[in-house]
Amino acid sequence: MTSTAPHSELSAQLRLATPLAAQQVGLVMMSLVDTAILGRYHSDALAGAGIGNGLTFAVTCIGLGVVLGLDPLIAQALGAGERARTPALLRDGLGVALRWGAVLTVALCAMPLVLGVAGVEPAVADEARVYAYARTLGLTPFLCQIAYRSFLQAHGRTTPLVVAVIVGNVVNAVLDWILVFGDAGLADLGLPAIGLPALGSIGAAIATSAVTLGTVAYYARIAAAITRGLARPATPPPDAARDVVRIGLPIGLQLFAEVAAFALAAVLAGRLGGTPAAAHQVAIQLASVPFSITIGIGAAAAVRVGLAVGAGDHAAARRAGLTSLGLGAAVMASSAALFVVAASPLAALFTDRSAVVAAAIPLVQIAAVFQLSDGAQAVAAGALRGAGDTRAAFVANLLGHYLVGIPIALGLGFAAGLGAPGLWWGLTAGLTGTAVALIARFLWLTARPIARV
């Protein structure tokens, strides 16, 4: 990779970030469809799947972060002109995914056992358990999918990522309807009954796991075609599994720290009452859509910065990161304006309860600021990942959420009596501190030559 002019870098970023962002939005839409369908089945299934999905994601994000350690390794190898080395890196990344997937599957099977101790209503706890157990089928394939995604996006093959998420959403919706409702779902689709019982939340989990398996098989096929076109290295590359874990483990811990902070915020909102808790969920769902776009931009930043670092061009790495931050800011400024002027109709998309809509409006408006901070830290973390610096994001998130965000949330939400808006201002403060720290770290890191990982 040679140094690029600002306008050329922006063009390259848009070509890479657009499909990656579309993929992230598609993944969020899959979750929203699951929620909408289970909401039409039974309230216990909806609540149980929500808890089970939270448990699944909390465990999975550790493995997700570890496998993301592959991002800078592949991108920097390509930037250094070492294309022949990338299949070996993918192989080592898949090995890490398989080993960590096995360990985390055991952990996920054990986690639902604490629901009874936590005082979750028995009917809801039962739904959460079966949902989490069914999702274990897709945990390891999902981690393998992330390894393949790192390989494909670094090689510029992003179209398969978009194709997979579009097809996956359609298949997931159809399978959801059939498996959740059984023969009644088949009848709704004009298909004959086959004696299929209504599976409820476990049906939604099976559908998601099935889509994950199909997606990883599709990615593997595309990656194999790329690999066949690459020359074999003169000498076998060294095993990079330890490097993947070394770089990726801080990412996993960072993701877990962030997920835990938001889970705690949801629990705190629940202590304020049913309406504030529901309003909190509505606002989080709305905020997740534009945020998913910045996750895609952050993934593109990891590739572009990694290519520049591999080529030994720290000026291009800096320009790539700043361009990504600019793109993220543009997306979040647009969503912020929408949240300010259309908070009420947006909240009404998720519930017809007037009290919940009224309680959600101030949270959606605070989300305008919340998203600007959250998007900036997501993009900055991606840029730092491309440079091989993953510990900074972990430390910044840990301090930002638990030293700044949660204490302010508790003070404003409970001591000052602001309720759910106070919680959200606390989360916003934590994310803002995290974003400022990560941007400052990236600027400092790229002010001088950057060593490859």
NORKANOR-V186786 format. One line per field, one symbol per residue. ss: DSSP state (H for helix, E for strand, - for the rest). psi: psi as a letter, one per 40 degrees, with the letter a starting at -180 (. if undefined). burial: # if it has 24 or more other C-alpha atoms within 12 Angstrom, else .. A space follows every 10 residues. Layout:
ss = ???
psi = ???
burial = ???
//
This chain:
ss = -----HHHHH HHHHHHHHHH HHHHHHHHHH HHHHHHHHH- --HHHHHHHH HHHHHHHHHH HHHHHHH--H HHHHHHHHH- --HHHHHHHH HHHHHHHHHH HHHHHHHHHH HHHH------ -HHHHHHHHH HHHHHHHHHH HHHHHHHHHH HHHH----HH HHHHHHHHHH HHHHHHHHHH H-HHHHHH-- ---------- HHHHHHHHHH HHHHHHHHHH HHHHHHHH-- ---------- HHHHHHHHHH HHHHHHHHHH HHHHHHHHHH HH-HHHHHHH HHHHHHHHHH HHHHHHHHHH HHHHHHHHHH ---HHHHHHH HHHHHHHHHH HHHHHHHHHH H-HHHHHH-- ---HHHHHHH HHHHHHHHHH HHHHHHHHHH HHHHHH---- HHHHHHHHHH HHHHHHHHHH HHHHH----H HHHHHHHHHH HHHHHHHHHH HHHHH----- ---
psi = hihiiddddd dddddddddd dddddddddd ddddddddde cidddddddd dddddddddd dddddddeed ddddddddde efdeeddddd dddddddddd dddddddddd deeedddeeh hddddddddd ddddeddedd dddddddddd ddddeegedd dddddddddd dddddddddd ebddddddef iiiefhiheb dddddddddd dddddddddd ddddddddei ihidihiihe dddddddddd dddddddddd dddddddddd eeiddddddd dddddddddd dddddddddd dddddddddd efgddddddd dddddddddd dddddddddd efdddddede iehddddddd ddddddeddd dddddddddd ddddddeege dddddddddd dedcdddddd dddddefead dddddddddd dddddddddd dddddeeiih ii.
burial = #.##....## .######### ########## #########. #..####### ########## ########## ########## .######### ########## ##.##.###. ##..#..... ...####### ########## ########## ########## ##.###.##. ########## ##.###.... .......### ########## ######.### .##..##... .........# #.######## ########## #########. .#..###### ########## ########## ########## ########## #########. ###.##.### ..##.###.# #....##### ########## ########## ########## ########## ##.####### ###....### ########## ########## ###.##...# .##
//
